[in-house]
Each structure stands twice: as C-alpha cells, then as structure tokens.
Amino acid sequence: MTAEVQIGEGCVHKTCRAKVIYGLDPVFESGSTCITKVRNPITYGAKEESNLVERNLEITKQDCKIQNTVREYSKIFAAEARVIENFGFSLEVIPLHLMYRPANTIPYATVETDLKGVYMKYCLMDSTGRLIARATSEVEQKCCTFQHWIHQWTNGNLLVTRIEGVDTKITSIEIVTKLSYKGSPKIIEQFITQHQCNYYCGLLSLRPLKPVESLQQPKIKTSRSPLLARRGVTGSSSPQLQKKGTSPQSTRKGTSRKIMRRVYLHLVGRCYLHYLRPPTCVWDSQHYKRR
C-alpha cells in the first residue's frame, strides 16, 4: 500500500510513503512505513521504453552510491567527534536502498527509512547554482562543519552540496566533485570563499579554507605611492632626517668648525714661516746680537 507524499520543497523526486507488508526483511519490519523515491526527469522524453528503464536503473544506482558513500564518511566523522568531549551529538546519514518493482513502468526506485518529525533543508543549491547553507542552530552548524571536514578529508575533491533530514538524521544527499563527475567544480570554489568556520570546526582542528594572505589587509606598494616616490627622489624618506639637515644647531656647529680650522692653519703657518725666516744680525757697539 503506497501513498504519495510531499517531503520538503522542490520536485527532484516523486516521493511515496509505503507500508511494508513482506519482502523487505530484515531492513524494514513488516507493518512499518518507508519512503520510496523516483527521479522525476526519467518519466519525460521521447526515447524507447527499454532505454528509459536502463536510464532509470543508472540514475537510481548513482543515487544509492552517492548517499551510501557519504554515509561511510559520516561514520568516520562521528568517530572523530565522539572523542571530543564538548562536541555533543553527531550526524547520521541514513542508508539508501535500491528496490525493484516489476509491476511499475519505472521499475527501479530508492527506499529509505520514514523519518518522523519536521523535515528540514540544512544545505541546498538554488536555481542559479548558488550554494545556500544555514548556520543558526546547532544541527545546521554541524552540517557546515561536516561539509568542511569532508572537503578536507578528500583533499578538496568532494563537497556535499545538499543536506536534508529530520534533526540529526540526514538524507537526500547530493555532492560535487572536482573532476566534474557530479555537479560543477565552481561550487567548490564558492564554498571555499563563503564558508565561515564555526565552533565545531575549531574543535575538530580543521584548517581554514581561506589562505592567510587573503585575511590580511593589503599593504601599500612603494612604487605606486606618489608621496613615497617624492621622498625617494630627495634621498631620504624620514622627516626627522630632513629636519636634521636643516637644523640651525648643525649649521652653527659646521661654521664654528670651519673657523677653528682656519685659525689653526693660520697659527701653524705663522710658526712655520717664523722657523724658516733667516736670522738677522745687528751690530752693537758693545757685542754681537742675533735676533
């Protein structure tokens, strides 16, 4: 027994809530409810039915592979966060299973646990391809930290761009890879520029995504400053050195030194001339005197 339901906003998947009767043990117990999803674009087009079925299988396998891969990353993330005392609760990406329905025209669909509670979108992409992430509640901040952590863990090759769910139970995962396997690599550059590290990023000792040079204020270059260029022409860029060159005391000291030098040379010259002057003889009536 199935009933179509609307989970969240948007029309990416055709979502149905199904009641399990038999055949899904041990994943889902008999009598419980689960959620089945089918990609909407698969139902449109003018291709043959066999090609649509193959395309349906390919897309469904890819959705399961993406979410289950991120689920394994979330287990490592939770193990690292569990060691930190102040981190608190962690996130859990629920598993996504592939289900075959031979009676349906679109036979392949994904099936997952029916989450009870208020369905929230913690991170998504708008119609223009811009990444939107909320960071007000504790769960939203930890989702941003998980994005930062998985980006660093994969050396910048993978980024989670869509995170939805109820409380800490996460589903509807979408990713972007650096090698354009899924999505546009420009989203990774956008995430690097707009991500703001929070308290939980610091607890996990995650490296800042922005380089240190971009966080510092740009310095003024000497070659482009007209004031510094003028100072460079005068030979000194210090105003104190310029004032010292025109100081009255320095001019007085220079003048006094010149005067002392002249007097010294004058006295030395007189003594030198006196030493070279030949003696004069004056005859006196009584004795000979030399002057």
C-alpha positions in Angstrom: 0.0 0.0 0.0 1.5 3.3 -1.1 0.5 7.0 -0.8 2.2 9.9 -2.5 3.6 12.4 0.0 5.5 15.7 -0.3 8.7 15.8 1.7 10.3 19.2 1.8 10.2 21.5 -1.2 11.0 21.0 -4.8 10.3 18.4 -7.5 13.5 16.5 -7.8 11.9 13.2 -6.8 8.5 11.7 -6.9 8.1 10.6 -3.3 5.7 8.0 -1.9 5.2 6.7 1.6 4.7 2.9 1.5 3.6 0.4 4.2 5.8 -2.7 4.3 3.9 -6.0 4.1 6.6 -8.5 3.3 9.7 -8.9 1.2 11.8 -6.2 2.8 13.1 -8.0 5.8 15.5 -7.6 7.7 15.9 -3.9 6.6 12.3 -3.0 7.2 10.0 -4.8 9.5 6.5 -5.9 8.4 3.9 -3.2 9.2 6.4 -0.3 9.3 6.4 2.6 6.8 9.2 3.6 4.4 9.8 6.2 1.7 10.3 5.4 -1.9 11.7 8.0 -4.4 11.9 8.1 -8.2 13.7 10.7 -10.2 11.1 12.8 -12.0 13.1 13.6 -15.2 13.1 9.9 -16.0 9.3 9.9 -16.8 9.7 12.5 -19.6 11.2 12.2 -23.1 10.6 10.5 -26.4 13.0 7.7 -26.1 12.1 4.0 -26.3 10.9 2.3 -23.1 13.9 0.0 -22.9 16.2 3.0 -22.9 14.1 4.7 -20.2 14.4 1.6 -18.0 18.1 1.5 -18.4 18.4 5.2 -17.6 16.1 4.7 -14.6 18.4 1.9 -13.3 21.6 4.0 -13.9 20.2 7.1 -12.0 18.9 5.0 -9.1 22.2 3.2 -8.7 24.0 6.5 -8.8 21.8 8.0 -6.0 22.4 5.0 -3.8 26.1 5.0 -4.4 26.4 8.7 -3.5 24.4 8.6 -0.3 25.9 5.4 0.9 29.4 6.7 0.2 28.7 9.9 2.2 27.2 7.7 4.9 30.6 5.9 5.3 32.3 9.3 5.6 29.8 10.3 8.2 30.7 7.3 10.3 34.4 8.4 10.3 33.2 12.0 11.1 31.1 10.7 14.0 34.1 8.6 15.3 36.4 11.6 15.4 33.7 13.8 17.0 33.0 11.1 19.7 36.5 11.5 21.1 35.9 15.3 21.7 34.1 15.8 24.9 32.4 19.1 24.1 31.2 18.2 20.6 28.0 16.6 21.6 25.8 14.6 19.3 26.9 13.9 15.7 25.1 13.5 12.3 24.0 10.2 10.8 23.3 9.7 7.1 20.7 7.1 6.7 21.2 4.2 4.2 19.6 4.3 0.8 18.5 1.0 -0.8 17.7 0.0 -4.4 14.3 -1.6 -4.9 12.9 -3.3 -8.0 9.2 -3.1 -8.7 8.4 -5.2 -11.8 4.8 -4.2 -12.0 5.6 -0.5 -12.5 6.6 1.2 -15.7 9.5 2.8 -13.9 10.6 -0.3 -12.0 13.7 0.9 -10.1 13.3 3.2 -7.1 15.2 4.0 -3.9 13.8 3.1 -0.5 14.7 4.6 2.9 13.5 4.9 6.4 10.5 7.1 7.1 11.8 9.9 9.3 9.3 11.2 11.9 9.4 14.9 12.7 9.9 18.2 10.9 11.7 17.8 7.7 14.4 20.5 7.3 16.8 21.6 4.5 20.1 22.4 6.1 22.1 23.0 2.9 20.9 23.3 -0.7 21.5 24.9 -4.1 19.1 27.4 -5.6 18.0 27.6 -9.2 21.0 29.8 -10.2 23.5 27.2 -8.8 24.4 29.2 -5.7 25.2 27.3 -2.5 23.0 28.2 0.4 23.8 26.9 3.9 22.2 27.9 7.2 24.3 28.1 10.4 21.9 29.3 13.1 21.0 26.1 15.0 23.5 23.5 16.4 22.5 20.9 13.8 23.0 23.5 10.9 26.4 24.4 12.3 27.4 20.8 12.5 26.2 20.3 8.9 28.5 23.1 7.8 31.3 21.5 9.8 30.7 18.2 8.1 30.9 19.9 4.7 34.3 21.4 5.8 35.5 18.1 7.2 34.7 16.0 4.2 36.2 18.7 1.9 39.5 18.5 3.9 39.3 14.7 4.2 39.2 14.2 0.4 41.8 16.9 -0.2 39.3 19.2 -1.8 38.0 16.7 -4.3 34.5 16.2 -2.9 31.9 18.6 -1.4 28.4 17.8 -0.1 26.0 20.3 -1.6 22.6 19.1 -0.4 21.8 18.0 3.2 18.3 17.4 4.3 16.6 15.4 7.0 15.0 15.4 10.5 17.1 16.5 13.4 20.4 14.6 13.1 19.1 12.0 10.6 20.4 13.1 7.2 19.1 12.1 3.7 18.7 13.4 0.1 22.5 13.8 -0.3 24.0 15.4 -3.3 27.6 16.0 -4.0 30.0 17.9 -6.3 33.4 16.5 -7.3 36.5 18.3 -8.5 36.8 16.1 -11.6 33.2 17.1 -12.8 31.9 13.6 -12.1 28.9 15.2 -10.4 28.0 18.8 -10.5 30.1 21.9 -11.3 33.6 22.2 -9.8 32.9 26.0 -9.4 30.7 25.3 -6.4 33.8 24.1 -4.5 35.5 27.4 -5.1 32.3 29.2 -4.0 32.2 27.1 -0.8 35.9 28.0 -0.1 35.2 31.7 -0.3 31.9 31.9 1.6 32.4 29.2 4.3 32.7 30.6 7.8 34.4 28.3 10.3 32.3 27.8 13.5 32.9 26.4 17.0 32.8 22.8 15.8 35.3 23.4 13.1 37.7 24.6 15.8 37.0 21.5 17.9 38.0 19.2 15.0 41.1 21.4 14.3 40.1 21.9 10.7 42.3 24.1 8.6 40.9 27.4 7.4 39.7 27.2 3.8 40.7 30.8 3.0 44.5 31.4 2.7 46.2 33.6 5.3 47.2 36.2 2.7 43.5 37.0 1.9 42.7 37.5 5.5 45.4 40.2 5.9 44.9 43.8 4.7 46.8 44.6 1.5 50.0 46.6 2.0 50.7 49.8 0.2 53.4 49.3 -2.5 56.2 51.9 -2.6 56.3 52.1 -6.3 52.7 53.2 -6.6 52.7 55.8 -3.8 53.4 59.3 -5.1 54.4 60.5 -1.6 56.9 57.8 -1.2 58.2 58.4 -4.7 58.9 62.0 -3.8 60.7 61.0 -0.7 62.7 58.6 -2.7 63.9 61.4 -5.1 65.1 63.5 -2.2 67.2 60.6 -1.0 65.5 60.2 2.4 62.0 59.1 3.4 62.4 60.1 7.1 61.1 63.6 8.1 63.5 63.6 11.1 66.5 63.2 8.8 65.3 66.0 6.6 64.9 68.3 9.6 68.3 67.3 10.9 69.9 68.5 7.7 68.4 72.0 8.0 68.9 72.3 11.8 70.3 75.7 13.0 72.5 74.0 15.6 74.0 71.8 12.9 74.8 74.9 10.8 76.4 76.6 13.8 78.5 73.6 14.6 79.6 73.5 10.9 80.5 77.2 10.9 82.4 77.0 14.2 84.4 74.1 13.0 85.4 76.0 9.8 86.5 79.0 11.9 88.6 76.8 14.3 90.2 75.1 11.3 91.2 78.5 9.7 92.6 79.8 13.0 94.6 76.6 13.4 96.0 76.8 9.9 96.9 80.4 10.4 98.8 79.8 13.6 100.6 76.8 12.2 101.5 78.8 9.1 103.0 81.7 11.2 105.1 79.3 13.3 106.3 77.6 10.1 107.2 80.9 8.5 109.0 82.0 11.6 111.0 78.8 11.6 112.1 79.3 8.0 112.9 83.0 8.3 116.7 83.5 8.3 118.3 85.2 11.3 119.1 88.9 11.2 122.4 90.3 12.5 122.6 93.6 14.2 126.0 95.1 15.2 126.0 96.7 18.5 128.7 98.8 19.8 129.5 96.5 22.7 128.7 92.9 21.5 127.1 90.9 18.7 123.4 90.1 19.0 121.3 87.7 17.0 117.7 88.3 16.5 
